[in-house]
């Protein structure tokens, strides 16, 4: 997961239809800038935010049973 905030603006990220090194490239709908995921987040590779970075947001993958035992009062919204 990545932050979508840059220069006080919230970007809407979507698949660009492009790949690079077998990895999907994203674009933002506000400026059309292209974003490539690397080890530190999303790097702007073309457009207004060239060489700018959207940082990765810390997250973890967890199985439902583990989540439910750690957060027993969680509710699922439908």
Secondary structure, DSSP 8 states (H G I E B T S, - for coil): -B--EETTEE--EEEEEEEETTEEEEEETTT--EEEEETTEEEEEESTTTT-EEEB-------HHHHHHHSTT-----
